[in-house]
């Protein structure tokens, strides 16, 4: 498991994990990884996001080892590993240890900046629901570009539609939500060409608007804000009467991704971009 070595001279192997000598603070809830760990396996949201990511990786292959930056507990990394992708999880928090226990084979405990990967050493890199937690997103993406090989691909998901901003975004440590246009402009500005970009989670737009955004605008934080862990579990389970309909929408979204067709609306954005040579 430890025969591989990350492309960095600033990481030490400790108990099966390559670790940075110092780890910078991140703007993410202290208990965020542990809360996610309780819901990921049975969550419709985490599972559909994984399916969407894997489908896009099939359509736009990484072309080499894939680094999952800010990958939390390794839920995405483990799914990619099971799909036959050579993946490295890079995570500064407790999630790195959770990922190793989960069976992720290659783990680096660091932020992207602290890992100090060599310039042009990484074939492909993903950041799934990470950008919104970074105040200086352009600096982060510039570092992504630096470590990627020329022509290397960057994959990301972000929360969509600024009009859906709510107390939950603040509680989750978000600085912003994106539109397809603003994300594409951001990527272009730091030296990427966007190959594919789409919304996902179409049906959730109306649920988020009614259950999160409108209560926030009325100054009434939702129940999910008031009782985070218990209500996070509930929010990631679908009521039986809606499960069939949601599954059909999710299958429709996957069929769109399979044919490389974008989806016009959704609460998240999924994008693939290539580093300009």
C-alpha positions as CSV (number, residue, x, y, z in Angstrom):
1,X,0.0,0.0,0.0
2,X,2.9,2.4,0.8
3,X,5.1,1.5,-2.2
4,X,3.9,4.7,-3.9
5,X,5.3,8.1,-3.1
6,X,3.5,11.5,-3.7
7,X,5.4,14.0,-5.9
8,X,6.5,16.2,-3.0
9,X,9.6,16.5,-0.8
10,X,7.6,18.0,2.1
11,X,5.6,15.0,3.2
12,X,6.4,12.3,5.7
13,X,4.9,8.8,5.9
14,X,3.3,8.3,9.3
15,X,1.1,5.3,10.1
16,X,0.2,4.7,6.5
17,X,-0.6,8.4,5.7
18,X,1.7,10.9,4.0
19,X,1.5,14.0,6.2
20,X,2.5,17.6,5.8
21,X,4.9,19.0,8.4
22,X,2.4,21.8,9.1
23,X,-1.3,22.0,8.2
24,X,-2.9,25.4,7.5
25,X,-6.4,26.1,9.0
26,X,-9.4,25.7,6.6
27,X,-12.8,27.4,6.7
28,X,-14.8,24.3,7.3
29,X,-17.0,23.3,10.3
30,X,-14.8,21.5,12.9
31,X,-17.3,18.6,13.1
32,X,-18.0,18.6,9.4
33,X,-16.2,15.4,8.5
34,X,-17.7,13.5,11.4
35,X,-21.2,14.7,10.6
36,X,-20.8,13.6,6.9
37,X,-19.4,10.3,8.0
38,X,-22.8,9.5,9.7
39,X,-24.8,10.0,6.6
40,X,-22.7,9.4,3.5
41,X,-23.3,5.7,3.0
42,X,-27.1,6.0,2.9
43,X,-27.5,9.5,1.6
44,X,-29.3,10.0,-1.7
45,X,-27.3,13.2,-2.2
46,X,-23.8,11.8,-1.7
47,X,-24.6,8.7,-3.7
48,X,-26.0,10.5,-6.7
49,X,-23.1,13.0,-6.7
50,X,-20.7,10.0,-6.8
51,X,-22.6,8.5,-9.7
52,X,-22.5,11.9,-11.6
53,X,-18.7,12.3,-10.9
54,X,-18.0,8.7,-12.1
55,X,-20.0,9.2,-15.2
56,X,-18.3,12.4,-16.1
57,X,-14.9,10.8,-15.5
58,X,-15.9,8.0,-17.9
59,X,-16.8,10.6,-20.5
60,X,-13.7,12.8,-19.8
61,X,-11.0,10.4,-18.5
62,X,-8.4,11.7,-16.2
63,X,-5.5,10.2,-18.1
64,X,-3.5,9.2,-15.1
65,X,-3.5,9.2,-11.3
66,X,-6.4,11.3,-9.9
67,X,-5.9,13.5,-6.8
68,X,-9.1,14.2,-4.8
69,X,-8.4,17.5,-3.0
70,X,-10.3,18.2,0.2
71,X,-11.8,14.8,-0.2
72,X,-13.1,14.5,3.4
73,X,-13.8,11.0,4.6
74,X,-12.9,9.5,1.3
75,X,-16.4,8.7,0.1
76,X,-15.7,9.9,-3.4
77,X,-12.2,8.5,-3.4
78,X,-13.3,5.0,-2.4
79,X,-16.0,5.0,-5.1
80,X,-13.4,6.1,-7.7
81,X,-11.1,3.4,-6.4
82,X,-13.8,0.8,-6.8
83,X,-14.5,2.0,-10.3
84,X,-10.8,1.2,-11.2
85,X,-9.4,4.7,-11.0
86,X,-6.0,5.2,-9.4
87,X,-6.9,7.8,-6.8
88,X,-5.1,9.7,-4.1
89,X,-7.1,11.4,-1.3
90,X,-5.7,14.8,-0.1
91,X,-7.5,16.0,3.1
92,X,-6.2,18.1,6.0
93,X,-8.6,17.0,8.6
94,X,-9.8,14.0,10.5
95,X,-11.3,12.7,7.3
96,X,-7.8,11.6,6.2
97,X,-7.8,8.9,9.0
98,X,-11.5,8.0,8.3
99,X,-10.6,7.5,4.6
100,X,-7.7,5.2,5.4
101,X,-10.1,3.1,7.7
102,X,-12.6,3.1,4.9
103,X,-10.1,1.4,2.6
104,X,-8.7,4.3,0.5
105,X,-5.2,3.1,-0.4
106,X,-3.4,6.4,-1.0
107,X,-3.9,9.2,1.5
108,X,-2.2,12.5,2.0
109,X,-3.1,14.6,5.1
110,X,-2.5,18.2,3.9
111,X,-4.1,21.1,2.2
112,X,-3.2,21.5,-1.5
113,X,-0.8,24.3,-0.6
114,X,0.8,22.5,2.3
115,X,1.4,19.4,0.3
116,X,3.7,21.3,-2.0
117,X,3.4,19.0,-4.9
118,X,6.0,19.5,-7.7
119,X,5.0,21.8,-10.6
120,X,3.4,19.9,-13.4
121,X,3.4,16.6,-11.5
122,X,-0.3,15.6,-11.3
123,X,-2.2,14.2,-14.3
124,X,-5.7,15.0,-13.0
125,X,-7.2,16.7,-9.9
126,X,-10.7,17.0,-8.4
127,X,-12.2,19.3,-5.8
128,X,-15.7,18.3,-5.0
129,X,-17.6,20.9,-2.9
130,X,-14.4,22.5,-1.9
131,X,-14.2,25.9,-3.8
132,X,-17.0,27.4,-1.9
133,X,-15.1,27.0,1.4
134,X,-12.1,28.9,0.1
135,X,-12.1,32.7,0.4
136,X,-9.4,33.2,-2.2
137,X,-10.6,30.8,-4.8
138,X,-8.4,32.2,-7.5
139,X,-5.3,31.5,-5.5
140,X,-6.4,28.0,-4.9
141,X,-7.1,27.4,-8.6
142,X,-3.8,28.9,-9.5
143,X,-2.1,26.3,-7.3
144,X,-4.3,23.6,-9.0
145,X,-3.0,24.9,-12.4
146,X,0.6,24.9,-11.2
147,X,0.6,21.3,-10.0
148,X,-1.3,19.9,-13.0
149,X,0.5,18.6,-16.0
150,X,0.0,20.7,-19.2
151,X,-3.3,19.5,-20.6
152,X,-4.2,17.9,-17.3
153,X,-7.9,17.9,-16.3
154,X,-9.6,19.6,-13.3
155,X,-13.0,18.3,-12.1
156,X,-15.1,20.1,-9.5
157,X,-18.6,20.4,-8.0
158,X,-19.9,23.5,-6.3
159,X,-23.2,24.6,-4.8
160,X,-25.3,26.4,-7.4
161,X,-27.6,29.4,-7.7
162,X,-26.7,32.4,-5.5
163,X,-30.4,33.1,-5.3
164,X,-30.6,30.0,-3.0
165,X,-28.3,31.4,-0.4
166,X,-29.4,30.6,3.1
167,X,-28.4,30.2,6.8
168,X,-27.3,26.6,5.9
169,X,-24.6,28.0,3.6
170,X,-23.2,30.1,6.4
171,X,-23.4,27.1,8.8
172,X,-21.6,24.9,6.3
173,X,-18.8,27.4,5.9
174,X,-19.6,28.6,2.4
175,X,-18.3,31.9,1.0
176,X,-20.5,31.8,-2.1
177,X,-22.8,29.8,-4.5
178,X,-22.1,29.8,-8.2
179,X,-23.8,29.9,-11.5
180,X,-22.5,28.1,-14.6
181,X,-21.4,31.5,-16.0
182,X,-19.5,32.6,-12.9
183,X,-17.7,29.3,-12.5
184,X,-16.7,29.2,-16.2
185,X,-15.4,32.7,-16.0
186,X,-13.4,31.9,-12.9
187,X,-11.8,28.9,-14.5
188,X,-11.0,30.9,-17.6
189,X,-9.4,33.7,-15.6
190,X,-6.8,31.3,-14.0
191,X,-5.9,29.5,-17.2
192,X,-8.4,26.7,-17.8
193,X,-10.6,25.8,-20.8
194,X,-14.0,24.5,-19.6
195,X,-14.7,21.2,-21.5
196,X,-18.1,20.4,-19.9
197,X,-20.2,22.2,-17.3
198,X,-23.7,21.4,-16.1
199,X,-26.1,21.7,-13.2
200,X,-27.2,18.6,-11.3
201,X,-29.9,17.9,-8.7
202,X,-32.6,19.5,-10.7
203,X,-35.5,18.6,-8.4
204,X,-33.8,19.9,-5.3
205,X,-34.0,23.6,-6.5
206,X,-37.6,23.9,-5.3
207,X,-37.0,22.0,-2.0
208,X,-34.0,24.2,-1.1
209,X,-36.0,27.3,-2.0
210,X,-39.0,26.3,0.2
211,X,-37.2,24.7,3.1
212,X,-34.0,26.8,3.4
213,X,-33.9,30.0,1.4
214,X,-37.3,31.4,2.2
215,X,-37.1,30.7,5.9
216,X,-33.7,32.4,5.9
217,X,-35.0,35.5,4.2
218,X,-37.8,35.6,6.7
219,X,-35.2,35.5,9.5
220,X,-36.3,32.0,10.6
221,X,-33.5,29.5,10.4
222,X,-34.8,26.1,9.3
223,X,-35.0,23.1,11.6
224,X,-31.9,21.7,10.0
225,X,-29.9,24.7,11.2
226,X,-31.3,24.4,14.8
227,X,-30.5,20.7,15.2
228,X,-27.7,20.1,12.8
229,X,-26.7,16.4,13.2
230,X,-30.1,14.9,13.7
231,X,-31.7,16.9,10.9
232,X,-28.7,16.4,8.6
233,X,-29.5,12.6,8.8
234,X,-33.2,13.3,8.1
235,X,-32.4,15.6,5.2
236,X,-30.3,12.9,3.5
237,X,-33.2,10.4,3.5
238,X,-36.0,10.5,1.0
239,X,-39.6,10.1,2.1
240,X,-40.8,6.8,0.5
241,X,-43.6,8.6,-1.5
242,X,-41.0,10.7,-3.3
243,X,-38.2,8.1,-3.7
244,X,-39.3,6.6,-6.9
245,X,-39.8,10.0,-8.6
246,X,-36.4,11.3,-7.4
247,X,-34.7,8.1,-8.7
248,X,-36.3,8.7,-12.1
249,X,-34.9,12.3,-12.2
250,X,-31.5,11.1,-11.1
251,X,-31.5,8.4,-13.8
252,X,-32.4,11.1,-16.4
253,X,-29.5,13.3,-15.2
254,X,-27.1,10.4,-15.5
255,X,-28.4,9.7,-19.0
256,X,-27.7,13.4,-19.9
257,X,-24.2,13.1,-18.6
258,X,-23.6,9.9,-20.4
259,X,-24.4,11.6,-23.7
260,X,-22.4,14.7,-22.7
261,X,-25.5,16.9,-22.6
262,X,-25.8,19.6,-19.9
263,X,-28.7,20.0,-17.5
264,X,-30.3,23.5,-17.4
265,X,-31.0,23.8,-13.6
266,X,-29.9,22.4,-10.3
267,X,-28.6,23.0,-6.8
268,X,-25.0,21.9,-7.8
269,X,-22.7,22.4,-10.7
270,X,-20.3,19.8,-12.1
271,X,-17.5,20.9,-14.3
272,X,-14.5,19.5,-16.2
273,X,-11.7,21.9,-17.3
274,X,-8.3,21.5,-18.9
275,X,-5.2,23.4,-18.1
276,X,-4.2,25.6,-21.0
277,X,-0.7,24.7,-22.1
